[in-house]
Amino acid sequence: LSTRWIQNVLNIATKGRVPKILKLAKQYFATLTDHQYKNILFENEISVVRKDDVAFTVNELSKGTLEQLYLALILSMTVGFSDQYPLPIMIDDGFVNFDKTRRQAAFAILKQVSQKTQVLYFTANDEIRNQGFKVLDLSQF
């Protein structure tokens, strides 16, 4: 009974949102990877398709690409649900393992996401000041 109830709740919550979420995930993943990847496939297992049409399963991805995929999926779900469930996103130095190019792409995605829902990004890295975000410097208090 509880399994059916959970499934029914998930069906109600995701109704009509899955295509939007998948579209956003593909868009975000392409942006995060500088368009090196063009698709995310959800079949028996999750795989991604590189721009040369070579597909990779999740366990074949580098740590950096896997983190980009995770970020794309999480942010697309958040935006997909934000019309009815507007919850803020809180990220605590989430891009510490990203190089400068990946970080800039992630910040570009956060700017898009912040148009739909509140984004709180906590960091000790001063680079965020140059990204056009409103910054609250806690050392000033």
QUIBELGI-V738566 format. One record per residue. N is the residue number from 1. RES is the residue in one small letter. BURIAL is I if it has 16 or more other ideal C-beta (glycine too) atoms within 10 Angstrom, else O. Layout:
# QUIBELGI-V738566
N/RES/BURIAL ; N/RES/BURIAL
This chain:
# QUIBELGI-V738566
1/l/O ; 2/s/O ; 3/t/O ; 4/r/O ; 5/w/O ; 6/i/O ; 7/q/O ; 8/n/O ; 9/v/O ; 10/l/O ; 11/n/O ; 12/i/O ; 13/a/O ; 14/t/O ; 15/k/O ; 16/g/O ; 17/r/I ; 18/v/O ; 19/p/O ; 20/k/O ; 21/i/I ; 22/l/I ; 23/k/O ; 24/l/I ; 25/a/I ; 26/k/I ; 27/q/O ; 28/y/I ; 29/f/I ; 30/a/I ; 31/t/I ; 32/l/I ; 33/t/I ; 34/d/O ; 35/h/O ; 36/q/O ; 37/y/I ; 38/k/O ; 39/n/I ; 40/i/I ; 41/l/O ; 42/f/O ; 43/e/O ; 44/n/O ; 45/e/O ; 46/i/O ; 47/s/I ; 48/v/I ; 49/v/O ; 50/r/O ; 51/k/O ; 52/d/O ; 53/d/O ; 54/v/O ; 55/a/O ; 56/f/O ; 57/t/O ; 58/v/O ; 59/n/O ; 60/e/O ; 61/l/I ; 62/s/O ; 63/k/O ; 64/g/O ; 65/t/I ; 66/l/O ; 67/e/I ; 68/q/I ; 69/l/I ; 70/y/O ; 71/l/I ; 72/a/I ; 73/l/I ; 74/i/O ; 75/l/I ; 76/s/I ; 77/m/I ; 78/t/I ; 79/v/I ; 80/g/I ; 81/f/I ; 82/s/I ; 83/d/O ; 84/q/O ; 85/y/O ; 86/p/O ; 87/l/O ; 88/p/O ; 89/i/I ; 90/m/O ; 91/i/I ; 92/d/O ; 93/d/O ; 94/g/I ; 95/f/I ; 96/v/O ; 97/n/O ; 98/f/I ; 99/d/O ; 100/k/O ; 101/t/O ; 102/r/I ; 103/r/I ; 104/q/O ; 105/a/I ; 106/a/I ; 107/f/I ; 108/a/O ; 109/i/I ; 110/l/I ; 111/k/O ; 112/q/O ; 113/v/I ; 114/s/I ; 115/q/O ; 116/k/I ; 117/t/I ; 118/q/O ; 119/v/I ; 120/l/O ; 121/y/I ; 122/f/O ; 123/t/O ; 124/a/O ; 125/n/O ; 126/d/O ; 127/e/O ; 128/i/I ; 129/r/O ; 130/n/O ; 131/q/O ; 132/g/O ; 133/f/O ; 134/k/O ; 135/v/O ; 136/l/O ; 137/d/O ; 138/l/O ; 139/s/O ; 140/q/O ; 141/f/O
